[in-house]
Amino acid sequence: YLVKESKRYYPNKNMLSHVLGYTGVDNQGLSGIELLYDEYLTGEDGAIKYYSDAKGNKLDMAEVYREPEAGLDVMLTVDYDIQVSVERELDNIVKSFSPDHALAVAMDPNTGEILAMSSRPDFDPNNYKKYNSQTLNRNLPIWMTYEPGSTFKIITTASAVEEGVVNLEKDTFYDSGSVTVSGAKLRCWKAGGHGHQTMLEVFENSCNPGFVKMGFSLGKEKLFSYLDLFGFGDKTGIDLNGEGKGIIFDVGDVKDLELATTSFGQGVSVTPLQQITAVSSIVNGGNLYKPYIMKSILDSKTNNVYLENKKEFVRKTISKNTSNIMRMALESV
């Protein structure tokens, strides 16, 4: 006889696909939120029991019917409107430039809540069998590692301001266009250099030689202690599977050249999630929060909350005063 079964259906298709994940033929979660919170989402199967003779003929005796129980609802921190914008812009980027991959992540810096997260290539979880395992299982904003480049200068500058080795408005630097460290010529992006600048202008102009000076003013022990403090080289602990750790030099292996390149974001490897978590702490007053994407798990009928995520303070990174200076500097960029 035929039995009607319910099957997981994703009305928004590719939207948020790596975060939501997908379910297999038996509706079991295989990745993302589906996998992590499978026990809450699954619910209880129903059943009908009846008496029969040896040939399977139904006997005229009472049936036992157990109604199935629906699973719980999982509420995310994702802002639908921001997510829609992110998906649209990533599609535009793919159409315009045909990159190997593209990604975006948005976070509330005051809580660690993920407001949007997406990457390309993505997939339709309704038809997951059409995609290869790399596309299905790599949630790039949390898995991929990359050289952060100039966005890492925010970290170097915040560390230098916090340590008092640089005053952005009073200290100056002359940029000739390059600086030589251990026989290697490290160039500024502007041929001939920026000339005389305040350190705030070094920050505004993203001037590599100026950051080499900042890195040396800090010294390798101090700079790398701040990288630890900001969470680089470690998982953030977000409630999604497949998070990467990035690669940071062991401070004992750091020579002058490694210190110089690290200060402007080359030679180190971070995940997008590590970067946004660290920068959030720089602009929110110096508080590092653990990122999370599950807001609550609740019963849709009664609205009883079974599980709730709240903002989790990890540690202090910089002072409120340094954070104020960094917000001013970032705005001036």
N, C-alpha and C positions, 0 to 999 in steps of 0.2 A: 504494500500500500504506500501511498505517497504522503510524506510529512512536510509541511511547510516550515522552513527554518528562517530565522532572522539572520541577516548578515550585516557586518559593519559597513556603513556607507559614509563616504566623505563628500558632503555636498560642495565644498569649496575646492575639491580636487587637489591641485598642487600647492595651494596656499598653506604655509606653515608645515609643509610635509615632513621635513627632517625633525622638527620639534615634536609633532604628533606621533610620528612613526606609522606603523601599519600592523594589521593583524593577519594571521594565517587562515587556513581554510576552516579551522575550528574556532575562529574568533579569538585565538590566544594572541596576546601582544608580543610582537617580535622586535620592536625597536622604539626609541623615543618614549613619550609619555605612556603610550600603549603598553610598553614593556615594564616600565618602572612602577606603574600604578595598576598593573593588570589585576591584582587580587581585589582591588576596590571596584574596578570597572566591570568585572566579570558577572557578578550576581550568582544566583542559584538556579540550576536547571529544574524544570518542572517534570512531572511524571504521571502516567496513568497505569495503575496496576489492576489486573482483572484475573479471575480464575478461569482455567480452561481444562478440557480433558486431554488425554494423551495425544489425540490427533490435532490439538490446537483449536478445537471448537469452543467457543465462549460459553461458559456455564451461566445459568440464570442466578448469579450471586452479585452482591454489591461490589461496585468498582471503588477503588481508592484513587482520588485525584489530588495531586499536590501541585498547587499553582506555582509557576516560576516566579522568582523574585528578581526584579531589575537590579542592576549594579548601581553604584553610587555615581554622582556627577563629580567630575574634576574641573575646577575653576582655575583658569590660568591668569597670570599677571599681564598677559599680552593685551595691548590696546589695539582694537580691531582697525581703527582708522589709520594708525601709524603703520600697522602691518600691511594694510592694503597699499599704502604709499610706497613702502619698501619693496613690495613685490613688483609694483609697476615700474619703479626706477631700475630695479635689477633687470627686468625684461628689456627696458630701453637700452641699458648698457650692453646687454648681450646682442641685441639687434645692431647697435651702432659699431661695436668693436670686436665682436666674436671672440671674447677672451676664453682662456681655458677654464677659468672659474671667476665668480664674483660673489661677494658676500656683504651683508650689512647686519649690524646689531645695534639696538637702542636700549639704553638702561636709564632708570630713574636714579640719579646719583645720590639721592638722600635716603634710599631704601635698599638698593640692589635689585629691585624688581626689573625683570626683562620686559620691555615694552614692545619690542619687535625683534625677530631673528629670522634670517632667511639666507639662502645661498643658491648659486647655480653651479653645476647642474642640479635640478631638483627632480621630483617624480610625482606621479599620481598614485596615492596609496590604494585607490580602488583597483589599479592594474599593476601592482608592484612587480609581478613576475616578468614584466617586459623590460625591467632595468637590471643592470649588473650590480654586483654587491658593493662595488666602490661608490656608485651613485647613491645606493640605498643607505649605506652605513656610515658615510662620512658627513657629519654635521659640521661644516667648515668653520663657522664662528667659534666653536669650542674645540675643534680637533686640529685644525690647520695651524702650522707654525710658519712664521715669516719674519723677515728682517723689518722691524718697525720703522727704520729710517727716521725722518725728521719728527714724527710724532713722539719719538722717544726723548726728544730734546725737552719736552715738558717735564719728564722725570728728572733729567739732569739738572735743569734749572731749579725746580722745586727743592731738590736735595741741596744745591749750592746756596740757595736763599735761606733755607732752614739752618744750615751750618754756619751761616754768617760769613761765608768766604766771598760773596758777591753782593754788591748793592746795585740793583739794576739801573737806577737813575743816576747814580754818582760815578760809578766805575766806568772806565772807558777801555776801548780796544782798537788797535789799528790793524785793519785787514788788508794785506798786500795781495791777496788772491790765493795764497797757499801757505801751508806750514809744513816743515819737514820734521818727521818723527822717526827715529831709528833708521834713517836712510830712505824712508818712504815719503813721497810728496803727497800731502792730503790737500786737495783743492777746494776752494769755495765754488759754488755753482756760478758765481758771477765772475767772468774773466776780468782780471785786473783788480778784483776785490772791491770791497765797499768803502775802503779808506777808514777815516776816523769815525768811530761809533760809540755811543753809550752801550752798556751791556743790554739794556732794554731794546736798543736797535739791533744788536746782535741776534736777540730772540726774534724780533719782528722780521728780520731779513733772513732768518734761518741760515746763519753764516757759520759753516763748519769750523774754520780755524778758531773762531771765538768760543765755540763749544769745547774744542780741544783744550784751550786755556782754562775753561771752567772745570773740565774733567781733572786736569792736573792740579788745579787749586784745591779740589776736593781730595784727591789721592785715591788710589785703587781701593784701599780698605773701606773708606767712608762711602764711596760711590756704590760699591758692591753690597755694603751693609744696607743701603737704602733700597737696592734692587730686591734684596730679601724681604725687607720691610713692606714693600709694595706688592709682594706676592709673586714675583717672577721666578720661574724655575719650579713652581709648585702648582698643583691643581687648585682651582678656586673652590671646588666642592659643589658646583651647581648641580641641581637635581635633574641631570640628563646624562645618558650613558655615552661613553666614547670621548671623554675630555682629554686633551693633550697637556703636556707640562712645559713645553718650550725647552730651549737650551741656553744656559747662561754659563760663561766661563767659570771654572774654579778659580777663586781669587789667587791661589798659589801659582797658577799658570799664567797670570796676567802680567804682561810686560808693558812697556810704555806704549807700543803700537796698539795693543788690545785695549788699553785704557782710553787712548785717543779715539779709536773707532767706536767703542761702546758709548762714549759720551755723545756722539751724534747718531746713534741707533743702528750701526752696522757691525756685523760680526756676532750679534746676539740674535736669538730667535724666541719669539713670544707668540702666544695665541691672541686672536682679536679680543677674546673675553678677558684675558689677563690685562690687556692694554686698557680696555674701557673701564675695568674695575679699578685699576691704579689711578687713571686720570679722574675718575669720579671722586676718589678720595682727596685728590688735589684740589678740586673745586668745591667740595661740600663742607670744608672746614677741617679736613684732615682725618676723616673717619673712613676706615676701610670696612666695607660691608660685604658679606657673602652673597653672591648673586643667586637668585632663585626665580623659578618660572611657574611653579605650582602655588596658587594662592590658597585654595582650600578644597577639601573633599567633603561633599555634603549629600544628604538625601533629598532628591528633587521633590518628594511628596511632602515631607515634614520640615524641610530646610534645616534639619539638625546637622551641625558641623561635626564631622568625625576627626578631621585632621586639618590643621591650619599652619601655614608658614608665615612667620613674621620676620621683620628685618633683624638680621643677626650681625651685631658689631663684632668685628674680628680683632682689630687693634688700631691704635693711633699711628698715623704715618708722619704728619707734619702739624705744626701749630696752626691755630685759626688765623693768626696774623700772616703767616706765610701763604696760607690759602687765599686770603684777601689780596695779597700782592700778586699771586699767580692768576687770579681771576682778572685783575686789572691788566696784567701782561698779555694774557690770552685774548682779551677783548681788543687790546691795542693791535694785535696781529690782524 
